[in-house]
Amino acid sequence: MAKILVIEDDTQFCQMLAQMLIQAGHEVETALNGVLGLERFRQSIPDLVITDIMMPEKDGIDVIVDIKRQNAEVRIIAISGGRRAITPQFNLDSAALIGAVQVLAKPFNREQLLAAIAAALE
């Protein structure tokens, strides 16, 4: 299975994602913001990164740009629930333009997540 880095600022949601991925047989690391996510990425390059878009300190768009600069081959799934005036689809469209191979709007279910991972890793 894949080595996956999950970057998500919502602690409970991050833990839930990690648990789903571990149950599916993946090796998982987590980071609660973009700065920590990039540090973990540099320490141990994963097969796949799942990153939220709207995060404090460093948002997911900046994270995707930085990861792609370091390693253009790494597969990225962007996730977003949007915020106030910004729709999730705007965030996800932006992420796809800069290199995310799959996007998921929150909320999503386990099957949608696993299908996105399978497609991203093809």
C-alpha positions in Angstrom: 0.0 0.0 0.0 0.9 3.7 -0.1 2.8 6.0 2.2 0.4 8.9 2.7 0.9 12.3 4.3 -2.3 14.0 5.5 -2.2 17.7 6.1 -5.4 18.9 7.8 -5.8 21.6 10.5 -9.0 20.1 12.1 -7.5 17.7 14.6 -10.6 15.4 14.8 -11.0 15.3 11.0 -7.3 14.6 10.6 -7.4 11.7 13.0 -10.5 10.3 11.3 -8.8 10.4 7.9 -5.7 8.8 9.3 -7.7 6.0 10.9 -9.6 5.3 7.6 -6.3 5.1 5.7 -4.6 2.9 8.2 -7.6 0.5 8.1 -7.3 0.4 4.3 -3.7 -0.7 4.8 -1.8 2.5 4.1 1.1 3.9 6.1 0.1 7.4 7.3 1.8 10.5 8.7 -0.2 13.6 9.7 0.5 17.3 10.1 -1.9 19.9 11.6 -0.8 22.8 9.3 1.0 23.5 6.1 4.3 24.4 7.7 4.5 21.1 9.6 3.2 19.3 6.6 6.1 20.6 4.4 8.6 19.6 7.2 7.2 16.1 7.3 7.2 16.0 3.5 10.9 16.9 3.3 11.8 14.3 6.0 10.2 11.4 4.3 8.8 11.9 0.8 5.4 10.1 0.7 3.7 8.4 -2.3 0.7 10.7 -1.9 -0.2 13.9 0.0 -3.7 14.7 1.0 -4.0 18.4 2.0 -6.7 20.7 3.1 -6.8 24.0 1.3 -8.0 26.4 4.0 -5.4 26.3 6.9 -3.7 28.7 9.2 0.0 29.5 8.8 0.4 28.1 5.3 -2.7 27.3 3.1 -3.0 24.2 1.0 -2.4 26.1 -2.3 1.0 27.3 -1.1 1.7 23.7 0.2 0.9 22.2 -3.2 3.1 24.8 -5.0 6.0 24.1 -2.6 5.7 20.3 -2.9 5.5 20.4 -6.7 8.7 22.6 -6.7 10.5 20.0 -4.6 9.2 16.9 -6.3 6.9 17.3 -9.4 6.1 13.5 -9.3 4.4 13.4 -6.0 0.7 12.8 -6.3 -1.6 15.3 -4.4 -5.3 15.1 -3.4 -6.8 18.5 -2.3 -9.7 18.6 0.1 -11.8 21.6 1.0 -15.0 22.6 2.8 -14.7 26.2 1.8 -15.3 29.2 4.1 -17.8 32.0 4.1 -17.5 33.7 0.7 -15.1 31.1 -0.8 -16.8 28.0 -2.1 -15.1 24.6 -1.8 -15.3 24.3 -5.6 -13.2 27.5 -6.1 -10.5 26.1 -3.8 -10.5 22.7 -5.5 -10.4 24.2 -9.0 -7.4 26.3 -8.0 -5.7 23.3 -6.5 -6.3 21.2 -9.7 -4.8 24.0 -11.8 -1.5 23.9 -9.8 -1.0 20.2 -9.6 -3.6 18.3 -7.5 -4.4 15.1 -9.4 -7.7 14.6 -7.4 -10.0 16.9 -5.5 -12.7 16.2 -2.9 -15.2 18.6 -1.4 -16.0 18.1 2.3 -17.9 16.3 3.5 -17.0 13.1 1.6 -17.3 9.5 2.5 -14.8 6.6 2.9 -15.6 5.2 -0.6 -15.1 8.6 -2.2 -11.8 9.0 -0.4 -10.5 5.5 -1.3 -11.6 6.0 -5.0 -9.7 9.3 -5.1 -6.6 7.6 -3.7 -6.8 4.7 -6.1 -7.2 7.1 -9.1 -4.3 9.4 -7.8 -1.9 6.4 -7.5 -2.7 4.9 -10.9 
